[in-house]
Amino acid sequence: MNNQPQTTEQLLDAIRREAAQLELNTQPEPQPLSAEEYSGSMSFEQNLRLPAKPVYHYREFLPFDDEAFVQNAFLCILQREPDSSGLQSYLDKLRNGMEKQGVLAELSGSEEAQRYGVRIRGLKGYRMIARLRRVRALRPLAHRALGLYRRICELPNSEEMSHYRASVLQQLSQMSRQLRQAERTVDGCLHQLEQHNLKQTELHQGIQQELSTVRKQSANLSHKVAYQQQALAASATSTGTKSDSQSVALTSAVVDNMDISAFYVAFEDACRGTREEIRAKMTPWLAYLPKPESGGNRVLDIGCGRGEWLQLLGEQHYLATGLDINPVMVNSCLEQGLDVCAEDALAWLRAQPDASLCAITAFHVIEHVPFELLLRWTTEARRVLQPGGVLIFETPNPENLLVGSHTFYHDPTHRNPITPALLEFLAEYCGYTNSELVRLHPYPEDARVSGNDPLTERVNGHLCGPQDIALVARVPAMELVE
Amino acid sequence: MKLLLTACQVPFMHGGADYHIDGVTEALRRAGHQVEQVRFPFKFNPTSSIEQLMAHCEQQDFSEFNGVQIDKVISLQFPAYGVRHPDHRVWVMHQHRAVYELFDQQPNARQLEAFKSKVTDYDKRVLSRASRLFANSANVAARLRTYNGLTALPLYHPPHGAEHFYCSDDWEYIFYPSRLETLKRQSLLIQAAKHISAPVRILLGGTGGQEAQYRAEIEQLGVQDRVHLIGRFSEAEKYTLYARALGVFFGPYDEDYGYITLEAMLSGKPVITCTDSGGPLEFVRDGETGYVRDPDPEQIAEAIDRLYADKKAAAAMGAAGRESYTHHNISWQQVVNSLLADN
């Protein structure tokens, strides 16, 4: 009792001191905390959450890591949970070494953040660096600035240093202002450039279109001119001795006729395709011919047109003759050095000795002639072809409904579609053997009705099947033995 | 054995009841039983929510859950003790006091009449079904007899940390640790301070709803030099506060049981209590282990002066209290034995 405490404070102090020395093996009773410190007794989830406030210091976010950090940053700054892509992208950034201050600067600088106006203090430097970072080209600069800034932040906090820090901050802020200006200008330029490019493309397309129209017109015109020149020449020779009145009548008749021919050539030009396309189309036919070194190598092509096939034959060492009733075509072929004349096919065949040709071909010709003529050609060809020789007639395929009912009639000089059955019988009747029908040029795959049930197959067969068909008829080889 | 222990839970209001519930659970586990607690959330208002909970509890069959047989159910609180089990041991901590001993103090007693009879009927009905009925104290057992005509055996349990209490020379103060509430009647002690002639201080420990009220009263009576509201204290400080007291005052109105009496006895300190304080009266023998006085500030002041005047006698009374505690054989082992005994 000699150490009896005198005042109440002394008494309570003495009690506390004595209590502090008690050795209790029991767990200390948990002491309730004041309201602000309640986080200790909150759930884990609540513990990981920063309270909602209008202003934070960035340091408040630093105790949180990874997902908890991004969650808190979103909740505090954007007032919402992070969307999954946002979460992932910031997690990636953090894991790739971006510092939390940088993330906070980016988030609080975003447009969405402006709506809520939540302020994060202590981020001035990082915010500017984030701005630098937005411009791709300036990222290395931003990186360097960041390093510098971090080093500055780590420097001791003397007055001198804080002056230095302030001046660096000022410089950074000026830089970032200029950069933003530059960014805006560049954006404007890019936009203008894009517009310009768009206009140029449109213009280019227009020019291309016009050019192709002009090309067609000029081709037509040149044909027209060629025919008129020929007609004039012909009338000059044929009417040389006749009276003036006759001359006028004849000339006008010839010129009329020539007009139609000119039209036809222009039409063919427009429809047939380029030389290269035709060469590519004809090449497979070479495989059907007897080899030139296996005996005779003479080939007749009836209706040789611009002579693409003749040229191919020549290259393969065939001796090819072309016939065409169109004088312009004949001229064009002669100019290429091909053996072509305007003689009548039947007359030409009749003039040939027996078994003197290895092949006779006629591509898209037979539908232009009366059947009687076709029969005579076929008969005469049988005589003229050598044993093992081959006769090829290609014609539009009327098995395709669209061909038989529609496309066949594109050409005003076509007579009747010729059916496969007729072709086969014709060959047999005329003494050919081993005849085969080659069906060609089906509609492209994408024109077909989709599906593979029997009905669809049939529809596709009738509407989208081969547009052309060829008779390949052969003279028996054994005649060689005879 | 598989035991279910039922009680109530008032979220974020923790106190002696939690210690009691956890204490008995722990003791039963130490005795080798599997114990789980089932706690029903309890709201004091409105009374309809209490009625709903009563109905709910009474519908609960706790004899088995998904094929798991429950050997015994031990219930501690109203209305959780309404659940059904063939071997249901009820140890009544206290009843719903607002419709029993505190009913006359209710401001709207008239409106509560119907509710009161529902609760009384419920208690009578469900407690009659119990295979054994205990009360937290003789006081609680007496209420059960008076109000419900039920016989319950008083079963005491030790206060928390009983082994840590110690006794030391007094530093001339009277200690009263309790929640600062009207029923605890700190006012008696504050008013008594006016009449005390001895130079003793009064330390009121704890916090509560009446803190401002009591603070005002202390100032109004001008006893701030003598009476001090010391607020919260740590567990260790509690032991020292008891150990260094001249005596302990514990004069609430009709307390069920009261750990403070036991803690004072364990600390070898005389206890001053009142004639209407309930629980403490089971332990404090006037003039032997303390003083029992009317709830009157002057009488209380006189008792305090007496302690100061003859400190030796005071210390002797404290020692007698300590002995008395030992005599009562109060321990968790005793509690477990009694609760589970078959006879």
Interface residues (C-beta under 8 A of the other chain):
Chain A: M1 Q4 P5 T8 L11 L12 A14 I15 R16 E18 A19 A20 L22 L24 T26 P28 E29 Q31 P32
Chain B: G161 H164 S168 D169 D170 W171 E172 Y173 R201 H228 I230 R232 S234 E235 A236 E237 K238 Y239 T240 L241 A243 R244
